[in-house]
Amino acid sequence: MKKLVFGAAIVSAAMFSTAAFSESVEEMCLRVSGEWGTEGDVAAQCSCLADKAAGDAALDAELRSLGEKFTNDNEAYEASSDDTKAAFDACSVNS
């Protein structure tokens, strides 16, 4: 199975928290990846996901929400929408 590193794209702060939204998607991604023990080239994957989320408010919101609800990469990926899964897959170093 392709190693999906999308903990990098998830925020663990509350979605409605002002602090959560003051944190960029890339910063959030790096922080959550560390909390979840995500492996791989996290910096590149976070940068990629941040670029994708910059033009897509729905993706940004879903990434933030997933970090709030889940505690690992696999659970978050499985709960993601098809569009968010596509972003994770596109940003995976193994894609």
Order of alpha helices (4+ residues) and beta strands (2+ residues): alpha-alpha-alpha-alpha-alpha-alpha
